């Protein structure tokens, strides 16, 4: 059996953040905009005594010149980057690539990406570096792969539903 990956927080802080996200999702359910979940998660973390900053500004410099600017959804205890999504689809490598940028810019040791837009809370823990380059999958690629695959069994074309 593979060993549990332990992050820089000893898993304690990330487990507590995941628990707070589960509480938010259990209470609100899917269907809201990302900003609603971001605010709710920040409030839940504060209620649990966990330090959190919303829309944390991160500037990327090249030789002292600003070349990039990111706003993190949440920066927890200035250790864990938290990205909040509300997609009806599953998380992709695009979201992973986004937080890898944030990890590099902040030098934070771990990030969590939450997707509140599905029936069950979806989340991933992301670490900087070791995994190697992440292949970005654009929305066009996702759409192409969906078009090329067979429709799900419950799919009934409009023409067979009595609509023209």
C-alpha positions in Angstrom: 0.0 0.0 0.0 1.4 3.4 -0.9 2.3 5.8 1.9 0.2 8.8 2.6 1.8 12.0 1.1 2.5 14.4 3.9 2.5 18.1 2.9 4.5 20.9 4.5 1.7 21.5 7.0 2.0 17.9 8.3 -1.4 17.5 6.7 -3.0 19.1 9.7 -3.8 22.5 8.2 -4.8 21.1 4.8 -7.1 18.6 6.5 -8.7 21.4 8.5 -9.2 23.5 5.3 -10.7 20.5 3.5 -13.1 20.0 6.5 -14.1 23.6 6.4 -14.8 23.3 2.6 -16.9 20.2 3.2 -18.9 22.1 5.8 -19.5 25.0 3.3 -20.5 22.6 0.5 -22.8 20.6 2.8 -24.6 23.8 3.9 -24.8 25.7 0.6 -24.7 22.8 -2.0 -23.9 23.4 -5.6 -25.3 26.2 -7.8 -23.8 29.5 -6.6 -21.0 31.6 -8.2 -17.4 31.1 -7.1 -17.4 34.3 -5.1 -20.1 33.0 -2.8 -18.1 29.9 -1.9 -14.9 32.0 -1.5 -16.6 34.2 1.0 -18.3 31.4 2.8 -15.1 29.4 3.0 -13.2 32.4 4.4 -15.9 32.9 7.0 -15.8 29.2 7.9 -12.1 29.2 8.3 -12.2 32.3 10.5 -14.9 30.7 12.6 -12.5 27.8 13.1 -9.6 30.1 14.2 -7.7 29.7 11.0 -6.0 32.8 9.5 -7.1 33.6 5.9 -6.7 36.4 3.5 -9.1 36.9 0.5 -8.0 38.1 -2.9 -4.4 38.1 -1.8 -2.3 40.2 -4.3 0.9 38.5 -5.6 3.2 40.5 -7.9 5.7 38.7 -10.1 8.9 40.7 -10.7 11.7 40.3 -13.3 14.8 42.2 -12.3 12.7 44.4 -10.1 10.2 45.2 -12.9 6.5 44.0 -12.4 5.7 41.4 -15.1 2.7 39.6 -13.6 0.0 40.1 -11.1 -2.2 37.4 -9.5 -5.0 37.5 -7.0 -5.2 34.4 -4.9 -8.8 33.4 -3.9 -7.6 32.6 -0.4 -4.2 32.5 1.2 -4.5 30.5 4.4 -2.0 31.2 7.2 0.3 32.4 4.4 1.2 28.8 3.8 -1.6 27.2 1.7 -2.9 28.7 -1.5 -6.6 27.9 -2.0 -8.4 28.2 -5.3 -12.2 28.1 -5.4 -14.1 26.9 -8.5 -17.8 26.3 -9.1 -17.8 24.2 -12.3 -20.4 21.7 -13.3 -17.5 19.7 -14.9 -14.6 18.0 -13.1 -11.4 19.8 -12.4 -8.8 19.7 -15.2 -5.1 20.2 -15.6 -5.9 23.9 -16.4 -6.8 24.4 -12.8 -3.7 22.5 -11.6 -1.5 24.7 -13.9 -3.1 27.8 -12.6 -2.3 27.0 -9.0 1.2 25.9 -9.9 1.7 29.5 -11.1 0.5 30.7 -7.7 2.7 28.3 -5.8 5.8 29.5 -7.8 4.9 33.1 -7.3 4.2 32.8 -3.5 6.8 30.0 -2.8 4.0 28.4 -0.8 4.5 24.6 -0.2 1.0 23.4 -1.1 -2.2 24.5 -2.7 -5.8 23.2 -2.6 -8.3 23.5 -5.4 -11.9 23.1 -4.6 -14.8 22.6 -7.0 -18.1 23.5 -5.3 -20.1 23.3 -8.5 -20.8 19.5 -8.4 -23.1 17.4 -6.3 -20.1 16.3 -4.2 -17.3 18.6 -3.3 -14.3 17.9 -5.5 -10.8 18.9 -4.4 -7.2 18.3 -5.3 -4.0 19.0 -3.4 -1.2 20.4 -5.6 2.5 20.6 -4.8 5.1 22.7 -6.6 7.8 21.2 -8.8 8.3 17.5 -8.5 5.5 16.4 -10.9 7.2 18.0 -13.9 5.5 20.0 -16.6 1.8 20.0 -16.6 0.1 19.5 -20.0 -2.4 22.2 -20.4 -5.8 21.1 -21.8 -7.7 24.0 -23.3 -11.5 24.2 -23.4 -11.4 23.5 -27.2 -9.6 20.2 -26.5 -12.2 19.2 -24.0 -15.0 20.1 -26.4 -13.3 18.1 -29.2 -12.9 15.0 -27.0 -16.5 15.2 -26.0 -17.7 15.5 -29.6 -15.6 12.6 -30.7 -16.8 10.2 -28.0 -20.1 8.4 -28.2 -23.0 10.1 -26.5 -24.1 8.8 -23.1 -26.8 6.1 -23.1 -29.5 8.6 -21.8 -28.8 10.9 -24.7 -31.7 11.2 -27.2 -31.2 13.5 -30.2 -33.7 16.4 -30.4 -35.1 15.0 -33.7 -36.2 11.8 -31.9 -37.9 13.8 -29.1 -40.5 15.3 -31.4 -38.6 18.6 -31.8 -37.4 19.8 -35.2 
